[in-house]
């Protein structure tokens, strides 16, 4: 069949319309996703609702009953940078993810580590903090131990609680060292204080607390965390705008040093201790 000029023009017009329809529908889909983002609902409401669980020094009540802590600093700065107010919703840890999913708040900022199991239910941002194990050493006994390899010798004794994560990590990192196992965490620390063990491993802020209590006896020989796991913001799934915003916010505040400074203030110092009941 012979195509007329009119038929060819009509075919070309239909093809052009079809080509233009694809990007138009993609733009519509992107617009719909943006409208459903928690970022847009936060901007519209003028407040970001933050779920957290009270746990020293991540978040705690001061002597006046007000919430203070690392997570409160993070949440308030996040809100200020968004131009909205911050509303904190204290929630029991075992119910905090269901509360997020049901819409009781917009995001969890509560030292939540990223796990595959949790990630099946919620989305995670990039880490905004890292927790890990720190070596606490008897200063006099370890004065000649300068490197990590120096601690990996049979004559060096570590103390740890039987079955706990530090015991496993010590065995992995220092297989040649002698390991004393105890039934309680306090016993491990006491062995180091008494000079019966060179070192132990603990999660912050416990090592720094021990150094403040016993500055003549113990110290933290390495500015390094082991088995560090990342803590991230958790938010509802299917929200690429929230992922983009939270990740960029975290990246900027890592690079400018603000997150590290706040973390060090709450976890490596005790200038805040007089604000809370001991």
N, C-alpha and C positions, 0 to 999 in steps of 0.2 A: 504494500500500500504506500502510495506516495504522500509524504508529509508536506502539508502546506506551510507557508510562513506563519500563518495564524496559529496552527497547531504547535509548531516549534516554539513560538513565543509563549504560548500557554504552558507548555511543558517546562520551559526554563523558569517561568514564574513560579510554578508549583514547587520545583526543586529548590529555588531560592527561599521560598516561604518555609519549607521544611527545614532547611539548614539554619534559618534564623530562629525557628521554634525551639531547637535543642538548647542553645545557650540561654534563651529566655526562660525556659522551664527550670534550668539549673539555677538561674538567678533567683527565681521565685522560691526554689527549695532552700537556697542559702538564706533568703530573707525570712522564711518560716522558721528555720533553725535558730536564727538570731533572736527572733521574737520569743522563742521558748527558753532561751538561755537564762540561767539564774542571774547572770550579770545584769541583764535588762530588768529583771524583776527587782533586784536590789536597787538599781538606779531609780526605778519608778517609785519604790517604797521609801527611798531615802535612808534606809537602814540595812545593815548586813547582820543577820542572825547567826551567831557562832555557837555551835555545840562543843562543850568541853566537859571533862571529868576532873574533879578537884583532886590534885595530887602534888605534894611539895617536891620541888619548887616550880613545877610546870604551871600550876594554878592553885591558889590557896586564898584563904580569908585572912586579912590583916586584923589587927586588934579592934578596928572599928567595924569589922564585918564586910569590908569591901574586898572585891577580888583583885589580887595582884599576882604577878608571876610572869614567866617567859611567854606563855601563850597569850596572856592579856596584852603584853607589849606588842606582840606580833599582830594580834587581831585589831588593836586600836590603830596601829600604823597603817595596816591594810585598809581599814575603813577611812582613815584620813586621806589616804592617797586616792581613794575612790570618790571622795567628797560626800560621804554618807556617815551616819552614826553607827556605832557598834553596840549590839545587844548580845550579851552572853547568856547562854542557856545551860546551866550546870545539869549534867545528866549522868546517871549511873553508867559505868563503862560497859556492862553487859547488854545495855539497851541502846547504846549511842548510835550504832549503825541503823537499826530499825527506826529510830526516831528521825534520823536524817532522811531515810527513804520515804517515810510517811509525810515529810514536809514540815516538821516542827522547827527546823532551822535550815539555813542555806549551805553551810559548810561545817565540817569538823576540823577544828584546830586544837588538837589535844595530844600531841606527841604520838600519834598513831603511826606505827611502822607499816611499811608496805609488805603485804603478803599476798600470795596467789589466791588464797581462800577469800580474803576480803575483797580482792580486786574483781572477783566474780559478781559482787553485789554493788560495789561503788567504784567510781573513778578516783585515781590518785594524781596529784600534781607531782612535779619534781620535788625532791626532798628539800625542806627548808631548815633541817637540823639533822645531826647525826649523833646517835648514842653508841657507846661501845664500852669495852673494858679497859681500865687503866691499871698500870702496874703501881702498886704501893710497896715501897721498899724500906727496909731498915737502913738508915743513912750510914751508920758506922760500919755495918757489915758489908755494904755494897760500894764503899767509897772507891774501890779499885775496879769496879765493873763499869766500863764506859760505853759498851755497845750491847745490843741485844744478843749477839753471839756470845758475849762474856757470861750471860745468864744461862746459856745452854750448856752447862757443864755439870757433871755428877756432884761436885762439891757445893753446888748452889741448891738451896732448898726452897721450894715453894710450898705454901699452905693454901688449901681450898676446901670448900664444903663438898662432901661426897655426893656425886650425882649431879652437881650444879654445872651450869655452862662454863664458869671460869676454870673448873677442873679439866674439862674437855679441851678448852683452848690452850691451857698451859701444856697439856700433854702433846698437843699438835705443834705448838710453836717452840717448845723447849723439851724435846723428847729425851735429851740426855740429863736433864736436871732431876733432882730428887723431889718427889711430890708427897707431902703429908696430907692425908684426908681426914676431915672432921665432920661431925654431924650438924654443926651450926656455923653460920657465917661469922659470928662474933669470935668463935674460937680461932679461926684462921687469922683474923686481924690481931688477936691477942698474942698469937705465936710470933708474929712479926714484931710487935711492940716489946715482947719479952726477950727478943734476940734468939729465938729458937728456929726461926725461918728467915731467910733473906728477903722474901717478897711474897705478895699475894696479888690477886687481880680482882677488881671490883668495878661496878658501874658508877659513874658520876651521878650525884655529887658526893658519894661516900668517901672516895679517896681524898678529895680536897678537904672534906670535913675532918678527916683523921689528921691531915697535915696541920690544920688550924688548931686542933686540940693538942697535938703532940709535936710541935715544930722542931724540937731538939732530937726527936727519936726517928721520925719517919719522913719520907719525901716521895715525890713523884719524879722518877729519874728521866722519863721520856715524855715529851709533849706529843703523845701519840695514842690514839685509841685503836683497839683491836676488835675484830668482828663487828665493825661499825655498821649499824643498820640505819637506813634513812627513814626519817619521819616526814610525812607529807600531809597536805590538805586532802581531805576526802569530801567528795561531792557526788551528786546524783549522776548516773550514767547518761550517755547520749547528749553531752553538752560540750562541743568543741570550742565554743567561745570562752567558757569558763577555764578550760584547759589552757588555752592561749593566754588569757589574762593572768591567771595564777602563776603559770610557769614564767612569764616575762617579769612579773612582780618579784618573784623569788630570785630569778637570775640577777636582776638589777641590785637587789639588796644583799646578795652574796658578794657581788663585785665591789660594791661601795663599802663593804665591811660592817654594815649595820646589823645584820643577822648574827655574825660572829661576835660582835661586841656585846649584844644583848644576851647571847648564849653564855658567854664568859662571865658576864655580870651575875647571872642567876645560878650557874652551875659550878663556877670556879671561885667565886667570892662569897662573902657573907655580909656585905654591907647592908643587905636587906633584912638580916636576921632579927633586928630589934623591932621590926614592924609586925612580927607574928609572935604568938604565944609559943614558947618552947616546950 
